[in-house]
């Protein structure tokens, strides 16, 4: 049987926590993680044709519209690159929670 090592100062979970946790359960205040400063989700991909890029824009726009509680600002652009078309989109939601829900829905 191995011998347990004792320390002079007990180590408690609350002493190892950072951010703004609650002492009772070492929980983190949601404001520490989501502070509404990052409300934009960006998407960028190269497609073979402009039609493929436009199809993806429609799909992603529909997904954003399904998440939004207030109108999501969608800024899209395409540009030719090599043998394809690069699609760049910024989706700006009214709050960070919607941004995260949108991003998780794309996985």
C-alpha positions as CSV (number, residue, x, y, z in Angstrom):
1,X,0.0,0.0,0.0
2,X,1.5,3.4,-0.9
3,X,1.8,6.2,1.6
4,X,-0.2,9.4,0.9
5,X,1.8,12.6,0.8
6,X,0.5,15.4,3.0
7,X,1.1,19.0,2.2
8,X,1.3,21.8,4.7
9,X,-1.4,23.8,2.9
10,X,-4.5,21.9,1.6
11,X,-5.1,22.4,-2.1
12,X,-8.7,23.3,-2.8
13,X,-10.3,23.6,-6.2
14,X,-11.3,27.2,-5.6
15,X,-7.6,28.1,-5.1
16,X,-6.8,26.8,-8.6
17,X,-9.7,28.6,-10.3
18,X,-9.2,31.7,-12.3
19,X,-11.6,34.1,-13.9
20,X,-14.8,34.9,-11.9
21,X,-15.9,31.6,-10.5
22,X,-18.4,30.9,-7.8
23,X,-16.8,29.5,-4.7
24,X,-19.4,26.8,-4.2
25,X,-18.9,25.0,-7.5
26,X,-15.9,26.6,-9.3
27,X,-18.4,27.7,-12.0
28,X,-17.4,30.4,-14.5
29,X,-19.7,33.5,-15.0
30,X,-20.9,33.3,-18.6
31,X,-19.9,36.9,-19.0
32,X,-16.3,35.8,-18.7
33,X,-16.6,33.7,-21.8
34,X,-19.3,35.5,-23.8
35,X,-19.0,39.3,-23.5
36,X,-20.7,40.2,-26.8
37,X,-17.4,41.6,-28.3
38,X,-17.2,38.9,-31.0
39,X,-20.4,38.9,-32.9
40,X,-19.0,38.2,-36.4
41,X,-18.4,34.8,-38.0
42,X,-16.3,34.8,-41.1
43,X,-16.2,32.3,-43.9
44,X,-13.7,31.9,-46.7
45,X,-13.3,29.2,-49.3
46,X,-12.3,28.7,-52.9
47,X,-14.7,27.1,-55.3
48,X,-14.4,25.8,-58.8
49,X,-17.1,28.0,-60.2
50,X,-19.0,31.1,-59.4
51,X,-22.2,29.1,-59.3
52,X,-20.8,26.8,-56.6
53,X,-19.8,29.9,-54.6
54,X,-23.2,31.4,-55.0
55,X,-24.9,28.2,-53.9
56,X,-22.8,28.1,-50.7
57,X,-23.7,31.7,-50.1
58,X,-27.4,30.8,-50.3
59,X,-27.0,27.8,-47.9
60,X,-25.0,29.8,-45.3
61,X,-27.4,32.8,-45.6
62,X,-30.4,30.4,-44.9
63,X,-28.5,29.0,-41.9
64,X,-27.8,32.5,-40.5
65,X,-31.4,33.6,-41.0
66,X,-32.6,30.5,-39.0
67,X,-30.4,31.6,-36.1
68,X,-30.9,35.4,-36.0
69,X,-33.3,37.1,-33.6
70,X,-32.6,40.4,-35.3
71,X,-31.5,40.8,-38.9
72,X,-28.0,39.5,-39.3
73,X,-25.7,41.7,-41.5
74,X,-24.2,39.6,-44.3
75,X,-21.3,41.0,-46.3
76,X,-20.2,38.7,-49.1
77,X,-17.6,39.1,-51.9
78,X,-16.1,36.9,-54.6
79,X,-12.9,37.2,-56.5
80,X,-11.2,35.1,-59.1
81,X,-8.2,33.1,-57.9
82,X,-6.2,30.7,-60.0
83,X,-8.6,28.3,-61.5
84,X,-11.5,29.1,-59.1
85,X,-13.4,31.7,-57.2
86,X,-12.8,32.8,-53.6
87,X,-15.9,33.4,-51.5
88,X,-15.5,35.6,-48.4
89,X,-18.5,36.2,-46.1
90,X,-18.8,38.1,-42.8
91,X,-22.0,37.3,-40.8
92,X,-22.5,39.9,-38.0
93,X,-25.2,38.9,-35.5
94,X,-26.8,41.0,-32.8
95,X,-25.1,38.9,-30.0
96,X,-22.3,36.5,-29.5
97,X,-24.6,33.7,-28.5
98,X,-26.2,33.7,-32.0
99,X,-22.7,33.8,-33.6
100,X,-21.7,30.7,-31.6
101,X,-24.9,28.9,-32.4
102,X,-24.3,29.6,-36.1
103,X,-20.7,28.4,-36.0
104,X,-21.6,25.3,-34.1
105,X,-24.4,24.5,-36.7
106,X,-21.7,24.5,-39.4
107,X,-19.8,21.6,-37.8
